[in-house]
Amino acid sequence: MMTFEALRRHLAGLVGSDNVWADDARLVAHAIDRRQPRVVVQPETTAQAADIVALAGSERFAVVPWGQGTQMHLGQTPERYDLALSLAKLTRVVDYDVANLTLIAEAGLPLCEVYRLTTPCQQFLPLGYAGTTASLGGLLVTNTSGVKRWRYGSVRDLVLGVRVALPDGALAHFGGRVVKNVAGYDMNKLFIGSLGAFGVVLETTYRLAALPEDDCVLAVLFPTLAQVTAAAAALRAAPLLPSALLLLHADVVNDWHAVLPWTVQPPQVVLLLNYDGIREAVARQLRDSRALCQTHGSLADTTLAGTVLPTLWALREGWCHAASATALPWLHVRLGVVPTRLEATVAHLAQTPTFCQQPISWVADAGHGQIWARLALQPSLSDDLGQAVQDWLHTLRTQLRAHHGYAVVEAAPATLRQQLDVWGNPPGAQLLSLYKQYFDPYAVLNPGRYVAGL
């Protein structure tokens, strides 16, 4: 096996000494749960990146890919960490086909740059908002979908192709430029949400959407959880096409008082409905939604500009970044349930665990059944905190699995996260393990960060 000094010299020969760093500032900036790499390398081309991955595979050095670094709070602490592979310079747009609404770009390109390129052509990539700094590759490997998922789909619906560097030296391409581009197993899907455990995504192909003429949010206040979930079910069944269907816990509404117009008290819940498209269609759907909500006991409603939605979504994303970047006692858990189980699951969250110093606050996607919960931890229980949280997660996961649900820890203080099972035991873990053995037999790609054994 190559010595570390020999590795540094080899990397400098591949990408130039100006793109290889081992100084304390760079290593700390690329630490994960305080675990630092031994070197940071930043290729300027996809070919250089593929050579680095191949070198790591042949010499058994552990690699953690970095895009823009916005999602690094996800996953377990890496078991080994030799190279931080920065893709920050891989930002080239390979092809933008305006007529066919497709974009091919390198994985390090931030989504906000995609917005700058596509909005003058009245198009956009609905995986975030105009200020999203996450990279295209990062959004793919973390399976991060936008707030408008109910109408436009998730990453799985929007990605058409990927180009991936494998540890055996191969530079593989899956998918194409059109929606019907696969005969057999769609290999694109393997890399979505994988945290780079099977290969380093270097290039992505996405399907774009037409920029809407109008974009509005209807905020509706309901007295109880039961009434708001009943209204959400009726809205899903109605001949309406919302882009987003969100429920907000009272504490979340009060935290975001600069954006939302009310001060509310539990058990009150706020429903946010987003409609975009042709102006006349948006106006009709807002009118019909308001009437439907009134039949389910709504207390008040107001119409807001569509720009409020990305503002709120950015604040929610900021929860995880603050928890992972500081020692603040916050735990963030993402739950997935079928929409019909949303009320029961949120009601369970109302039972505040003993290790929390205040009630659990949450944001829920009533269209897809995802819940983002925020727990303020009791600092006085620090000695037994890890076991208490793990016991609570085990009970929660047992209840969720009975109805095909899951719970994933998204962010936590470093010392706590290292004591937790972040992923649980997801269905298909054995199959994923077989994929890992095939694509990365020596476990050099993000070792230990994905589900157990990967």
Residue pairs with C-beta under 8 A, 6 or more apart in sequence:
1 59
1 60
2 10
2 59
2 61
4 38
4 39
4 82
7 39
7 55
7 59
7 61
7 82
8 20
8 22
8 39
10 55
11 20
11 39
11 41
11 52
11 55
12 20
14 43
14 48
14 51
14 52
14 55
15 41
15 42
15 43
15 44
15 48
15 52
16 44
19 41
19 42
19 43
19 44
19 89
20 39
20 40
20 41
20 42
21 27
21 39
21 40
21 41
21 42
22 38
22 39
22 40
26 40
27 36
27 37
27 38
27 40
27 84
28 36
30 36
30 37
30 40
30 64
30 66
30 69
30 84
30 86
31 37
32 64
32 72
32 77
32 78
32 81
32 449
33 77
33 414
33 417
33 418
34 414
35 77
35 78
35 81
36 81
37 64
37 81
37 82
37 83
37 84
38 81
38 82
38 83
39 82
39 83
39 84
40 83
40 84
40 86
41 52
41 83
41 84
41 85
41 86
42 86
42 87
42 88
42 89
43 49
43 51
43 52
43 85
43 86
43 87
43 89
43 90
44 89
44 90
45 90
46 90
46 106
46 163
46 165
46 171
46 202
46 203
47 171
49 85
49 87
49 90
49 165
49 200
49 202
50 165
50 169
50 171
50 202
52 63
52 83
52 85
53 63
53 85
53 165
53 166
53 167
53 169
53 199
53 200
53 445
54 165
54 167
54 168
54 169
55 61
56 62
56 63
56 82
56 83
56 167
56 444
57 166
57 167
57 168
57 169
57 440
57 442
57 444
58 167
58 169
60 442
60 444
61 82
61 83
61 444
62 78
62 79
62 80
62 81
62 82
62 83
62 443
62 444
62 445
62 447
63 82
63 83
63 85
63 200
63 444
63 445
63 446
64 78
64 81
64 83
64 84
64 85
64 196
64 446
64 449
65 85
65 87
65 137
65 141
65 196
65 200
65 201
65 445
65 446
66 72
66 84
66 85
66 86
66 87
66 88
67 87
67 88
67 107
67 108
67 134
67 135
67 136
67 137
67 138
68 88
68 108
68 110
68 133
68 134
68 135
68 138
70 133
70 134
70 135
70 138
70 321
71 134
71 138
71 139
71 142
71 144
72 324
73 320
73 321
73 323
73 324
73 325
73 410
73 411
74 142
74 195
74 410
74 411
75 195
75 422
75 446
75 449
75 450
76 417
76 422
76 423
76 448
76 449
76 450
77 414
77 417
77 418
77 448
77 449
78 446
78 447
78 448
78 449
79 447
79 448
80 447
80 448
85 200
87 106
87 107
87 108
87 135
87 137
87 200
87 202
88 108
89 108
90 106
90 107
90 108
90 109
90 202
91 105
91 106
91 108
91 109
91 110
91 113
92 105
92 106
92 109
93 103
93 104
93 105
93 106
93 109
93 117
94 104
94 105
94 106
94 203
95 102
95 103
95 104
95 177
96 102
96 103
96 104
96 117
96 118
97 103
97 177
98 121
98 123
100 177
100 178
101 123
101 207
101 208
101 209
101 210
102 160
102 177
102 178
102 205
102 206
102 207
102 208
103 114
103 117
103 118
103 125
103 205
103 206
103 208
104 161
104 177
104 203
104 204
104 205
105 114
105 136
105 203
105 204
105 206
106 136
106 137
106 202
106 203
106 204
107 135
107 136
107 137
107 138
107 140
107 201
107 202
107 203
107 204
108 135
108 136
108 137
109 135
109 136
110 132
110 133
110 134
110 135
110 136
111 125
111 127
111 128
111 132
111 133
111 134
111 135
111 136
111 139
112 130
112 131
112 132
112 133
114 124
114 125
114 136
115 124
115 125
115 129
115 130
115 132
118 124
118 125
118 208
118 211
119 130
119 211
122 210
122 211
123 208
123 209
123 210
123 211
124 208
124 209
124 211
125 158
125 206
125 208
125 209
126 146
126 148
126 149
126 151
126 152
126 153
126 158
126 209
127 139
127 144
127 145
127 146
127 155
127 158
127 206
128 134
128 139
128 144
128 146
128 147
128 310
128 313
129 146
129 147
129 309
129 310
129 313
129 314
130 310
131 310
131 314
134 144
136 204
136 206
137 201
137 202
137 204
138 144
139 155
140 155
140 159
140 162
140 191
140 192
140 201
140 204
141 191
141 192
141 193
141 194
141 195
141 196
141 201
142 193
142 195
143 154
143 155
143 156
143 192
143 193
144 155
145 153
145 154
145 155
146 152
146 313
147 244
147 246
147 274
147 309
147 310
147 312
147 313
148 243
148 244
148 274
148 276
148 309
149 244
149 365
149 367
149 368
150 242
150 243
150 244
150 245
150 365
150 367
150 368
151 241
151 242
151 243
151 244
151 276
152 158
152 209
152 243
155 192
155 193
156 189
156 192
157 207
158 206
158 207
159 175
159 188
159 192
159 204
159 205
159 206
159 207
160 175
160 176
160 177
160 178
160 179
160 181
160 188
160 205
160 206
160 207
161 173
161 174
161 175
161 176
161 177
161 181
161 188
161 204
161 205
162 173
162 174
162 175
162 188
162 191
162 201
162 203
162 204
162 205
163 171
163 172
163 173
163 174
163 201
163 202
163 203
163 204
164 171
164 172
164 173
164 174
164 191
164 198
164 199
164 200
164 201
164 202
165 171
165 199
165 200
165 202
166 172
166 199
166 439
166 440
167 199
167 439
167 440
167 442
167 444
167 445
171 202
172 199
174 186
174 187
174 188
174 191
175 181
175 182
175 186
175 187
175 188
175 205
176 205
177 205
179 207
182 188
190 198
190 435
191 198
191 199
191 201
194 450
195 446
195 449
195 450
196 445
196 446
197 432
197 436
197 440
197 445
197 446
197 449
197 450
197 454
198 435
198 436
198 439
198 440
198 445
199 439
199 440
199 445
200 445
212 276
212 277
212 278
212 282
213 277
213 278
213 279
214 276
214 277
214 278
214 279
214 282
214 283
214 306
215 274
215 275
215 276
215 282
215 305
215 306
215 307
216 274
216 275
216 276
216 282
216 286
216 303
216 304
216 305
216 306
217 272
217 273
217 274
217 275
217 303
217 304
217 305
217 306
217 308
217 309
218 272
218 273
218 274
218 275
218 286
218 289
218 290
218 301
218 302
218 303
218 304
219 260
219 261
219 270
219 271
219 272
219 273
219 301
219 302
219 303
219 304
220 228
220 231
220 270
220 271
220 272
220 273
220 289
220 290
220 293
220 298
220 300
220 301
221 262
221 264
221 268
221 269
221 270
221 271
221 298
221 299
221 300
221 301
222 228
222 231
222 268
222 269
222 270
222 271
222 293
222 296
222 297
222 298
222 299
223 267
223 268
223 297
223 299
224 267
224 268
224 269
224 297
225 267
225 269
225 343
225 346
225 347
226 343
227 296
227 297
227 298
228 247
228 269
228 271
228 296
229 247
229 342
229 343
229 346
229 366
230 296
231 271
231 292
231 293
231 296
231 298
232 245
232 247
232 271
232 339
232 342
232 366
233 339
233 340
234 292
234 296
235 242
235 245
235 273
235 289
235 292
235 293
235 366
236 245
236 339
236 366
236 367
238 288
238 292
240 275
240 285
240 288
240 289
241 275
241 277
241 285
242 273
242 274
242 275
242 285
242 289
242 367
243 274
243 275
243 276
244 272
244 273
244 274
244 309
244 365
244 367
245 271
245 272
245 273
245 274
245 365
245 366
245 367
246 271
246 272
246 274
246 363
246 364
246 365
246 366
247 269
247 270
247 271
247 272
247 342
247 346
247 363
247 364
247 366
248 256
248 260
248 269
248 270
248 271
248 272
248 363
248 364
249 266
249 269
249 360
249 361
249 362
249 363
250 264
250 265
250 266
250 267
250 268
250 269
250 270
251 266
251 358
251 359
251 361
252 361
252 362
252 363
253 260
253 262
253 263
253 264
253 270
254 263
254 264
255 315
255 361
256 312
256 315
257 263
259 308
259 311
259 312
259 315
260 270
260 308
260 312
261 302
261 304
262 270
262 300
264 270
266 359
268 299
271 293
271 298
271 366
272 309
272 312
273 286
273 289
274 306
274 309
275 281
275 282
275 285
275 286
275 289
276 282
276 306
286 303
290 301
293 301
316 363
316 372
319 330
319 332
319 372
319 374
319 411
320 332
320 410
320 411
321 411
322 328
322 330
323 330
323 331
323 332
323 411
323 412
323 413
324 411
324 412
324 413
324 414
326 413
327 413
328 413
329 357
329 376
329 377
329 378
329 379
329 413
330 374
330 375
330 376
330 377
330 411
330 412
330 413
331 374
331 375
331 377
331 389
331 409
331 411
331 412
331 416
332 372
332 373
332 374
332 375
332 409
332 410
332 411
332 412
333 372
333 373
333 375
333 393
333 396
333 407
333 408
333 409
333 410
334 370
334 371
334 372
334 373
334 407
334 408
334 410
335 345
335 370
335 371
335 372
335 373
335 396
335 400
335 405
335 406
335 407
335 408
336 369
336 370
336 371
336 400
336 405
336 406
336 407
337 345
337 369
337 371
337 400
337 403
337 405
338 369
338 403
338 404
338 405
339 366
339 367
339 368
339 369
341 369
341 403
341 405
342 364
342 366
342 369
342 371
345 371
345 400
345 405
346 362
346 364
346 371
348 396
348 399
349 360
349 362
349 371
349 373
350 359
350 360
352 358
352 359
352 360
353 360
353 375
353 388
353 392
354 378
354 381
354 388
355 377
355 378
355 381
355 385
355 388
355 389
355 392
356 375
356 376
356 377
356 378
357 376
357 377
357 378
357 379
358 376
360 373
360 374
360 375
361 373
361 374
362 371
362 372
362 373
362 374
363 371
363 372
364 370
364 371
364 372
365 371
369 405
372 410
377 385
377 389
377 416
378 385
381 388
385 416
386 416
386 419
386 420
387 419
389 416
389 419
389 420
390 419
390 420
390 421
393 407
393 409
393 420
393 421
393 424
396 407
397 406
397 407
397 424
397 425
399 405
400 406
400 407
406 424
406 426
407 424
408 422
408 423
408 424
409 417
409 420
409 422
409 423
411 417
412 420
421 452
423 450
423 451
423 452
425 452
426 451
429 451
429 452
429 453
432 450
432 451
432 454
433 453
433 454
436 443
436 450
436 453
436 454
443 454
448 454
